Amino acid sequence: MRWIKNTVIAVLLAVTVLAGGLRAQEAKQSEREAMYRRYLEFPSYVEGGSIQPHWMADGSSFWYAEGASANTVVYKVDPAANTKGPLFDTARLRRALAEALGHEPPYQGLPFPEFTFLDAEEAVKFTAEEKEFILPLDTYTITPAPAVSEEEKNRLTPQASASLPWYEEVLSPDGRWIATVKDYNLWLKSTEDGSEVQLTSDGIKDYEWWLGASPLSGQDMVTWSPDSSTLAIKKVDYRRAPKIPQVEWLGLREEVKWANFDRKPGLPIAQAELFLIDIRSGKRVRVDVGDEPEQRMFLVQWSPDGSELLFFRTGSYRPNLVLMATDATTGSTRVVLVEERSVRFRTTGAKPGETPFTLLEDGKRFLWLSGRSGWRHLYLYTLSGDLIRPVTQGQFPVERVVRVDETTGWVYFTARDDAERLYDTHLYRVNLEGNGFTRLTEAPGEHEISFAPSGQFFLDTHSSVDRPPAVELRRADGKLLRTLATADVAALKELLWTPPEEFVVKAADGKTDLHGVLYKPFDFDPGKKYPVILDAYPAARSFLGGGGRESAPVWHQAMTQLGFIVFNVDVREPALSWRGGEFDRVTAGTIGRYEVSDYVATLTGLAAERPYMDLSRVGVIGLSYGGYHAIRAMLQAPDVFHVGVAVAAITDSYGHPNFYVLGSPEGNKEAFEEASNLSLAGNLKGKLLLVHGTHDTSVPFSHVMKMVDALTRAGKPYDLLVLPGWGHWYPDTEVWERYRLEAYRRYFQEHLKP
């Protein structure tokens, strides 16, 4: 009996201890869950650190608004005098506005964040409580703005047009006309009286006039001549191009819509014809773009005198990029320059200087960004195509031209020449003779540059992975004048936040440096073991260069709080690399050959010095092209990667234009076969979650279906999350955002067990 009694007591004690341990574990897990949800709101803990300059008439001064609506202040900055002060006397303005409104305006600061200067910047027009007012800056006597007639409200003014989506309507340089497309044809709309003129009538569905962004033929689809007399526009034929079905599942009756797809290797692409249309006579001239089949065109710009239109032409499989010029009268063309596309660069860009071509003001010379040396550098050419000289040289890549000041002879550009910090982007300048190369920004990290219209000053917004964003005002020669804003990150103390850790490891070849960032939980204990998650999207520039809000991708930091280690790394990969040199040359003509071995080498290298990384519990996640690599990691290294989440993943090398870097399927079949994930399905050992939207037009739903089929035929279990109506990017709703993040979280928690 004593034995039984003692046994019962021992069991009760064990249960009590176990229960206490479980309660402690639950409490700890509850704390982690709370931190996870707080870290999902990470951007809200960082305030300031950026400004939106509004340049004034002198070309150097600017104003910007700072603070929330409760205490908004508008500052005026005069770089020439190096002064900064409030543009308005807020107390005086609020008193005057209270009298005009008949009551005190809300809050304590400036009651409007935006305004328009009038009368040579001696007065402003602003809106308060849906009423427009005019404020003379000398008297502060506020009066209602003149009423606008209904006819004027309904008339499309140039200002109103400019605020409309650029891909729907394009304003002429003289402000008199708006080009638009209706029912597949080109129309003009007068900004003076709203009247409309139809310029074409032969457009039909799938053989239509295109204005604005086209997923098949690039951006900048239409451009006006400098004198507003001629439109350059394309007519695009989608009739033989591939189409993808989009099934509407959620209605009373299923419906199928067909969307045009960019291109699939081995299938015809959309054919574009380029025309010049005289808006006065309606006469159109077809531009002679050559006889090469299945080529693409990207409009660049007109020559300053309007005599020629410049555009890029490239073939189906991107072997070359050709800069061409067409005579505005006859449509005849000439080849200016042929560039072998050995290094990645943009044919279209949201910012000036992002494309390889920058025309100088004299209209006779241009700067060309080329990778012919193995590094992206600038070269000076005549518009006849004759090389004048290299402008930049060295073992570093130039990114884009920011500004050219022909008066002083300086070219301002961003580049990465710091051998110790390969992904830091700085502003530099060099003269057109190729001399005087100088770095103009100092702090480590990413630098976003905004030049004053005068060219005498610039704003430098910079940050790094461990430093919040700040904004500096500098002279054109780089001299620091003052710091205008620095992000307030005091609230991050509530999150017990520590900066992510930058690292350098060796690639699988044992010699190439790979750069990455590693994130740890708030309660990190180096004596514990943590499961590891890799974000498999290549091109480390997306996470190494920037700082502040972007230095800590929200999901990465949130997931670590649940007890994971999360990391990114830039591996040897051809399609997205900006490194240059040997890094790019090794991978040319391949996809999927080196990436996973480099991921494995990174894990091994990191864990050798970080024993807290548990390599028996390794996960991988990726979106789109990153989804391709997530699946590939699970299939090429099944004993290393145990859990994978692949979102909107490319799976079929024959089914996506990313794989055009391999050339044509006929000419490089071996590389296409090697790059496919489908043939590796039988290698799967771990847990794999496939996530895909049914309406994805960037990576069609067929990709996930082919992966499902391959895994099924191989007898491999998988998990599938289908998102009806989703495109490639997530719907901008809180419900969907929360659901997708919770799905990823649950999967890793369940199978990696932090």
C-alpha positions, 0 to 999 in steps of 0.5 A, spaced: 500 500 500 505 504 501 508 503 494 502 504 491 501 511 495 508 513 494 507 512 486 500 516 486 504 521 490 510 521 485 505 521 479 501 527 482 508 531 483 510 529 476 503 531 473 503 538 477 510 539 474 508 537 467 502 542 468 506 547 470 511 546 464 505 546 459 502 552 462 509 556 462 510 553 455 503 556 453 504 562 456 511 563 452 507 561 446 502 566 447 507 571 448 510 569 441 503 570 438 502 577 441 509 579 438 508 576 431 501 580 431 505 586 433 511 585 428 505 585 422 504 592 424 512 593 424 511 600 419 507 603 424 512 603 429 517 607 424 515 615 423 518 620 419 524 619 415 522 621 408 519 628 405 516 629 398 519 635 395 515 640 392 520 645 388 518 652 387 519 657 381 526 658 382 528 651 381 532 650 388 527 652 393 522 647 395 516 646 400 514 639 404 509 637 409 511 634 415 506 631 421 500 628 422 493 631 420 493 633 428 499 637 427 501 638 420 507 643 418 509 646 412 516 647 411 520 652 406 527 650 404 532 655 401 538 651 399 542 657 397 541 660 403 541 653 407 535 655 411 529 652 413 522 654 416 515 654 416 512 657 410 505 659 414 504 662 420 499 657 423 496 661 428 495 666 424 492 662 418 487 658 423 484 665 426 483 667 419 480 660 416 476 660 423 473 667 421 472 664 413 469 658 416 465 660 421 468 656 426 475 653 429 478 648 424 479 641 427 486 639 430 492 644 432 496 644 426 495 646 418 488 644 416 490 642 409 496 638 407 496 640 400 496 647 396 497 651 389 501 657 389 498 663 385 500 670 383 508 668 383 508 664 389 505 670 393 498 667 394 496 660 395 489 656 393 487 650 398 481 646 400 478 646 407 472 642 409 470 641 401 471 649 400 476 652 396 480 658 399 485 663 397 490 666 402 495 672 400 501 670 404 502 678 405 495 679 409 493 672 411 486 675 408 482 668 406 477 669 401 473 664 397 476 661 391 472 664 385 466 659 383 467 654 377 461 653 372 458 646 371 461 647 364 468 648 366 467 642 371 465 637 366 471 640 361 477 636 362 483 640 363 490 639 362 491 639 370 485 634 371 487 629 365 494 629 368 492 626 374 488 620 371 492 614 370 497 615 365 495 608 361 488 611 360 489 618 357 496 621 355 496 629 355 499 632 349 505 637 350 501 643 349 496 641 353 490 642 348 489 634 347 488 628 350 490 621 347 485 616 349 483 609 346 475 607 346 473 600 343 480 598 341 481 605 337 485 611 338 481 618 339 483 625 341 479 629 346 480 637 346 481 640 353 478 646 351 471 644 350 471 636 351 470 635 344 472 628 341 475 626 334 476 619 332 483 618 329 482 610 327 476 606 326 480 599 324 481 597 331 478 590 333 478 586 339 485 582 339 487 587 334 487 593 337 490 600 338 494 600 344 495 606 349 499 606 355 501 599 359 501 593 355 503 586 358 505 584 351 509 589 348 511 594 354 510 600 357 510 607 353 506 605 348 504 612 345 508 618 345 507 625 342 512 629 338 515 635 341 510 640 337 504 636 339 502 634 331 504 627 331 502 621 335 507 614 335 503 609 337 502 601 336 497 597 334 498 590 337 495 583 334 494 578 339 490 573 335 496 568 335 499 569 342 497 565 347 491 566 352 489 563 359 483 562 361 480 565 367 474 561 370 469 565 375 467 560 380 463 564 385 457 566 381 451 562 380 453 560 373 461 559 372 464 563 366 470 563 362 474 569 360 480 569 356 486 573 358 492 575 353 499 572 356 505 575 355 509 570 351 511 562 352 517 560 349 516 556 343 509 559 342 508 565 337 508 572 341 503 578 340 505 582 334 506 589 334 506 595 328 508 602 329 505 608 326 506 615 326 499 619 326 498 626 324 493 628 328 491 634 323 490 630 317 489 623 320 494 621 315 498 615 318 505 612 316 507 605 318 514 605 321 519 600 317 521 595 323 525 590 319 523 583 317 525 579 323 519 575 325 516 576 333 520 582 335 518 587 340 518 594 340 519 599 346 518 607 344 524 611 347 523 618 345 523 623 340 529 627 338 528 634 340 526 637 333 521 632 332 525 629 326 526 622 328 523 617 333 527 613 337 525 606 339 528 599 342 527 593 338 529 586 340 527 579 338 523 573 341 529 570 345 532 577 347 539 576 343 540 583 342 537 590 343 537 594 337 536 602 338 533 605 332 531 611 329 525 613 324 524 618 320 518 622 322 515 624 315 517 617 311 517 612 317 524 609 314 528 607 319 536 606 321 540 602 326 543 606 331 546 601 335 546 594 337 547 591 344 548 584 345 544 583 352 549 579 356 547 583 362 540 585 365 537 592 364 530 595 363 527 597 356 522 601 360 522 604 366 518 609 371 524 613 372 529 617 368 535 614 366 533 606 368 533 604 360 540 604 357 539 610 353 539 617 355 539 623 350 543 629 351 540 636 350 544 638 344 540 632 341 546 629 337 549 625 343 547 620 348 549 616 353 548 608 353 548 603 359 552 597 356 554 590 359 559 589 354 565 589 359 562 584 363 560 590 368 554 595 366 558 602 364 556 608 361 558 610 354 558 616 350 555 616 343 553 620 337 546 619 334 549 617 328 551 611 332 559 612 333 562 611 339 566 617 342 568 614 349 567 610 355 565 615 361 565 610 366 570 604 367 572 599 373 569 593 376 563 595 379 556 596 376 552 603 374 545 602 375 542 608 372 543 616 370 540 621 375 541 627 371 546 630 366 548 637 366 551 639 360 553 646 362 558 644 367 559 637 363 557 633 369 553 626 369 550 624 375 548 616 376 547 611 381 552 605 382 555 600 387 563 601 387 564 599 395 567 592 394 566 591 402 558 593 401 556 590 394 549 592 395 550 599 397 547 604 392 550 611 392 550 617 387 556 619 383 558 624 378 563 624 372 564 629 367 563 627 359 570 626 358 570 620 363 574 624 368 573 627 375 569 620 378 567 622 385 562 619 390 557 624 392 553 620 398 556 617 404 552 613 409 552 606 408 546 603 405 541 605 399 540 612 397 534 615 393 536 621 389 531 627 388 535 633 384 532 640 384 530 642 377 536 647 377 541 642 378 544 645 384 542 641 389 539 634 391 535 631 396 538 624 399 534 619 402 538 613 405 537 608 410 540 601 411 538 594 414 540 597 421 539 604 420 532 608 419 531 612 413 534 620 413 533 625 408 539 630 407 540 636 403 546 636 399 549 641 394 551 638 387 558 637 389 556 632 394 557 637 400 552 636 406 548 642 407 543 639 413 539 633 415 532 635 414 528 629 417 530 622 420 525 617 422 523 616 429 524 609 431 523 610 439 517 605 438 521 599 436 523 599 443 516 596 445 517 590 440 524 589 443 527 590 436 534 588 434 537 590 427 537 584 422 544 581 421 548 582 415 552 576 413 557 574 407 558 566 406 561 562 400 557 559 394 558 552 393 564 553 388 568 555 395 570 562 392 564 566 390 562 571 396 554 571 397 551 576 401 545 576 405 541 578 411 538 574 417 533 575 422 532 573 430 526 573 434 525 578 440 527 573 445 533 570 442 537 565 446 544 563 443 543 556 447 537 554 444 536 551 437 531 554 432 528 552 426 530 556 419 526 559 414 529 561 407 526 566 403 528 563 396 527 569 392 534 571 388 537 578 387 539 580 394 538 587 392 531 587 394 533 586 401 540 588 402 540 595 400 534 598 403 533 600 410 528 603 415 521 600 413 524 596 408 530 593 412 526 589 415 520 585 411 514 585 415 513 577 414 520 575 415 520 579 422 514 577 424 515 569 423 522 570 427 517 572 433 514 565 433 521 562 434 524 561 427 530 564 424 529 567 417 534 569 412 535 571 405 541 570 400 543 572 393 545 566 390 548 565 383 542 566 378 542 569 371 535 572 370 535 577 376 543 579 378 545 586 378 552 583 380 556 583 374 563 580 372 564 573 374 558 572 378 554 573 372 558 570 367 558 563 370 550 563 370 549 565 363 545 560 359 542 557 365 537 557 370 536 552 376 543 549 376 547 553 381 541 556 386 540 550 390 547 548 391 548 555 393 542 555 398 545 549 401 552 552 402 549 558 405 546 554 410 552 550 412 556 556 412 551 560 417 550 554 421 558 552 422 558 559 426 551 559 429 550 552 432 543 555 434 540 554 427 537 547 427 539 544 420 534 538 422 528 543 421 529 547 415 523 551 411 523 555 404 518 560 402 518 563 395 513 568 391 513 567 383 520 566 381 522 565 388 516 560 388 520 556 383 526 556 387 522 554 393 520 548 389 526 547 386 530 547 393 525 541 396 526 537 390 534 538 388 536 538 396 530 534 399 534 532 405 536 539 406 529 542 406 524 539 409 518 544 409 516 548 403 511 554 401 511 556 394 506 561 392 504 563 385 510 559 383 513 558 376 514 550 375 514 549 367 520 552 364 516 552 357 511 556 360 514 563 362 518 568 359 523 569 365 526 563 361 527 567 355 534 568 358 536 561 356 534 562 349 529 558 344 527 552 346 529 549 340 536 552 340 537 550 348 533 544 349 537 541 354 537 548 358 530 548 358 529 541 360 534 542 366 530 548 368 524 544 369 521 543 376 516 538 373 521 532 372 524 532 379 517 531 382 519 524 384 524 527 389 520 530 394 520 528 401 518 533 405 511 537 406 510 542 400 504 547 400 502 550 393 498 556 393 496 559 387 490 564 385 485 562 379 486 569 376 494 569 375 496 572 369 503 573 370 504 566 372 498 562 370 494 557 374 496 552 369 503 552 372 500 549 379 496 544 376 502 541 372 506 541 378 500 537 382 499 533 376 507 531 376 507 530 384 500 526 383 504 521 378 510 521 382 505 518 388 508 524 392 503 527 397 502 535 397 498 540 400 494 545 395 491 552 397 487 555 391 485 562 391 479 563 387 479 570 383 486 572 386 491 574 381 499 574 382 499 579 387 494 579 393 487 583 393 488 589 397 483 587 403 484 585 410 481 579 410 485 576 404 491 579 407 490 576 414 488 569 411 494 568 406 499 570 412 496 565 417 496 560 412 504 560 411 504 561 419 500 555 420 504 551 415 511 552 418 509 552 425 505 545 424 511 542 421 517 545 423 515 546 430 518 552 433 
